[in-house]
């Protein structure tokens, strides 16, 4: 997992009070979940000259609230680490600007394809406005190498199992053929015994036959 930072500009609004919410919805989830929130209440923007409309430097605001996503059944595990750094400035025209940095550390297993939404609430808006981004998380080199190795092992094991299955099939066919031949041998053995017994009976009968000689053929 690698840290990545998303940047969001909110510009040219008059009233200072503004709230920024960050939501996350993974592919298997129906509802989005609030993972971070920032409120400008009690924040003091820096006043810049009319020639300098850039954001104010300084430390991260203390009014950032991050709400970690918790895995069901585990109240101590944060699924998506998130940090929110918001800086607000006021130009010479009296309009405010707000620059929001959202730093997350997504997981390739759970956050790839997830929908991240940044929502802004302001008094001038009838409804909150949102910007959506789809997270595309690539696995790191080590994890990718491990997964590639595992896939190769699975492939080789599948090939070995296929060869083993073919060998078992051939052995089974040979056993069936052997049983068939054994049955034929037993059948031939029975026929042989029967024929042998008949021959022996004929031999015994031929020994007790009477032979008369000297009679004329016309008798």
C-alpha positions as CSV (number, residue, x, y, z in Angstrom):
1,X,0.0,0.0,0.0
2,X,1.3,3.5,-0.9
3,X,0.2,6.9,0.4
4,X,-1.4,9.2,-2.1
5,X,-2.7,12.7,-1.9
6,X,-5.7,14.2,-3.6
7,X,-6.0,17.9,-3.9
8,X,-9.3,19.8,-3.9
9,X,-9.8,23.6,-4.6
10,X,-12.8,25.5,-3.3
11,X,-12.7,29.1,-4.6
12,X,-14.5,32.4,-4.6
13,X,-17.1,32.1,-1.8
14,X,-18.0,35.0,0.5
15,X,-19.1,33.6,3.8
16,X,-16.3,32.0,5.8
17,X,-18.3,29.1,7.2
18,X,-17.8,26.0,5.1
19,X,-17.6,22.3,5.8
20,X,-15.8,19.7,3.9
21,X,-16.7,16.0,4.2
22,X,-14.9,13.0,2.7
23,X,-16.9,9.8,2.0
24,X,-15.9,6.4,0.8
25,X,-18.0,3.6,-0.8
26,X,-16.5,0.3,-1.7
27,X,-17.9,-1.9,-4.5
28,X,-19.7,-4.3,-2.2
29,X,-21.2,-1.5,0.0
30,X,-24.6,0.1,-0.6
31,X,-24.1,3.2,1.5
32,X,-21.1,5.5,1.6
33,X,-19.3,6.1,4.8
34,X,-17.9,9.3,6.3
35,X,-14.2,9.0,6.8
36,X,-13.1,12.6,7.4
37,X,-14.6,16.0,8.0
38,X,-13.4,19.6,8.4
39,X,-15.3,22.7,9.6
40,X,-14.1,26.2,9.1
41,X,-15.7,27.4,12.3
42,X,-13.2,29.3,14.6
43,X,-10.6,29.2,11.8
44,X,-8.7,32.4,11.0
45,X,-7.8,32.8,7.3
46,X,-4.8,34.8,6.4
47,X,-5.3,38.1,4.6
48,X,-3.2,38.3,1.4
49,X,-2.4,41.4,-0.6
50,X,-4.1,41.9,-4.0
51,X,-1.0,40.7,-5.8
52,X,-0.8,37.5,-3.8
53,X,-3.8,35.2,-4.1
54,X,-1.9,32.0,-3.2
55,X,-2.8,29.8,-0.3
56,X,-1.6,30.6,3.1
57,X,1.3,28.7,4.5
58,X,1.3,27.3,8.0
59,X,0.5,24.2,10.0
60,X,-2.4,21.8,9.5
61,X,-5.7,23.0,11.0
62,X,-6.6,21.5,14.3
63,X,-10.3,21.3,13.3
64,X,-9.9,18.2,11.1
65,X,-11.8,15.2,12.3
66,X,-10.9,11.8,10.7
67,X,-13.4,9.0,11.2
68,X,-11.6,5.7,10.5
69,X,-13.6,2.9,8.8
70,X,-13.8,0.0,11.2
71,X,-14.0,-3.6,10.1
72,X,-17.1,-5.4,11.4
73,X,-16.3,-7.2,14.6
74,X,-13.0,-5.4,15.1
75,X,-13.2,-1.9,16.6
76,X,-9.5,-1.3,16.6
77,X,-8.6,-1.9,12.9
78,X,-8.5,1.1,10.5
79,X,-9.3,0.0,7.0
80,X,-8.5,3.2,5.2
81,X,-5.9,5.5,6.9
82,X,-6.8,9.1,6.0
83,X,-5.3,12.5,6.7
84,X,-6.8,15.9,5.9
85,X,-4.9,19.1,5.6
86,X,-7.0,22.2,4.9
87,X,-5.7,25.8,4.3
88,X,-8.0,28.8,3.8
89,X,-7.1,32.3,2.5
90,X,-8.9,35.5,1.9
91,X,-8.1,37.7,-1.1
92,X,-8.3,41.5,-1.3
93,X,-11.7,41.2,-2.9
94,X,-13.1,39.6,0.2
95,X,-13.6,36.2,-1.4
96,X,-12.3,33.1,0.3
97,X,-10.3,30.2,-1.1
98,X,-9.9,26.8,0.4
99,X,-7.3,24.2,-0.5
100,X,-7.8,20.7,0.8
101,X,-5.2,17.9,0.8
102,X,-6.6,14.5,1.4
103,X,-3.9,11.8,2.0
104,X,-5.0,8.2,2.0
105,X,-3.3,4.8,2.1
106,X,-5.6,2.5,0.1
107,X,-5.4,-1.2,0.0
108,X,-5.4,-3.1,-3.3
109,X,-7.5,-5.8,-1.9
110,X,-10.3,-3.7,-0.5
111,X,-10.1,-0.2,-2.0
112,X,-9.4,-0.9,-5.7
113,X,-12.5,0.4,-7.5
114,X,-13.9,2.2,-4.5
115,X,-15.6,5.6,-4.9
116,X,-14.2,8.5,-3.0
117,X,-16.4,11.6,-2.7
118,X,-15.5,15.1,-1.4
119,X,-18.6,17.0,-0.4
120,X,-18.8,20.8,0.4
121,X,-21.5,22.4,2.5
122,X,-21.9,26.2,2.4
123,X,-24.7,28.6,3.2
124,X,-24.8,29.8,-0.4
125,X,-25.6,26.3,-1.6
126,X,-29.1,25.0,-1.6
127,X,-27.7,21.4,-1.7
128,X,-24.2,20.2,-0.9
129,X,-22.0,19.7,-4.0
130,X,-19.8,16.7,-4.4
131,X,-16.8,15.6,-6.5
132,X,-16.3,11.8,-7.1
133,X,-13.2,9.9,-7.9
134,X,-12.7,6.2,-8.5
135,X,-9.7,4.7,-6.7
136,X,-7.4,2.6,-8.9
137,X,-5.0,0.8,-6.6
138,X,-2.0,-1.1,-8.0
139,X,-0.3,-3.8,-6.0
140,X,3.3,-3.1,-5.0
141,X,6.2,-5.0,-6.7
142,X,6.8,-7.5,-3.8
143,X,3.2,-8.4,-3.4
144,X,2.8,-8.6,-7.2
145,X,5.8,-11.0,-7.4
146,X,4.4,-13.1,-4.6
147,X,1.0,-13.3,-6.3
148,X,2.7,-14.1,-9.6
149,X,4.7,-16.9,-7.9
150,X,1.5,-18.3,-6.3
151,X,-0.3,-18.3,-9.6
152,X,2.6,-20.1,-11.2
153,X,2.6,-22.7,-8.4
154,X,-1.2,-23.1,-8.8
155,X,-0.7,-23.6,-12.5
156,X,2.0,-26.2,-12.1
157,X,-0.1,-28.0,-9.4
158,X,-3.1,-28.0,-11.7
159,X,-0.9,-29.6,-14.5
160,X,0.4,-32.2,-12.1
161,X,-3.2,-33.0,-10.9
162,X,-4.3,-33.3,-14.5
163,X,-1.4,-35.7,-15.3
164,X,-2.3,-37.7,-12.1
165,X,-5.9,-37.8,-13.1
166,X,-5.0,-39.1,-16.6
167,X,-2.7,-41.8,-15.1
168,X,-5.5,-42.8,-12.7
169,X,-7.8,-43.1,-15.6
170,X,-5.4,-45.3,-17.5
171,X,-4.8,-47.5,-14.5
172,X,-8.6,-47.8,-14.0
173,X,-9.0,-48.8,-17.7
174,X,-6.2,-51.4,-17.3
175,X,-7.9,-52.8,-14.2
176,X,-11.2,-53.1,-16.0
177,X,-9.5,-54.8,-18.9
178,X,-7.7,-57.2,-16.5
179,X,-11.0,-58.1,-14.8
180,X,-12.5,-58.7,-18.2
181,X,-9.7,-61.0,-19.2
182,X,-9.9,-62.8,-15.9
183,X,-13.5,-63.5,-16.5
184,X,-12.8,-64.8,-19.9
185,X,-10.0,-67.1,-18.5
186,X,-12.5,-68.4,-15.9
187,X,-15.1,-69.1,-18.6
188,X,-12.5,-70.8,-20.8
189,X,-11.4,-72.9,-17.8
190,X,-14.9,-74.1,-17.2
191,X,-15.3,-75.0,-20.9
192,X,-11.9,-76.8,-20.8
193,X,-13.0,-78.8,-17.7
194,X,-16.3,-79.7,-19.3
195,X,-14.6,-80.9,-22.6
196,X,-12.0,-82.8,-20.6
197,X,-14.7,-84.6,-18.7
198,X,-16.6,-85.5,-21.9
199,X,-13.4,-86.9,-23.4
200,X,-12.7,-89.0,-20.4
201,X,-16.3,-90.3,-20.5
202,X,-15.9,-91.3,-24.1
203,X,-12.6,-93.0,-23.4
204,X,-14.2,-95.1,-20.6
205,X,-17.1,-96.1,-22.9
206,X,-14.8,-97.1,-25.7
207,X,-13.0,-99.6,-23.4
208,X,-16.3,-101.5,-22.8
209,X,-17.5,-101.7,-26.4
210,X,-17.8,-105.2,-28.0
211,X,-16.3,-105.8,-31.4
212,X,-17.6,-108.7,-33.6
213,X,-15.4,-109.8,-36.5
214,X,-15.8,-112.4,-39.3
215,X,-19.4,-111.6,-40.3
216,X,-20.1,-111.2,-44.0
217,X,-21.0,-107.8,-45.2
218,X,-24.3,-109.0,-46.6
219,X,-25.5,-110.4,-43.3
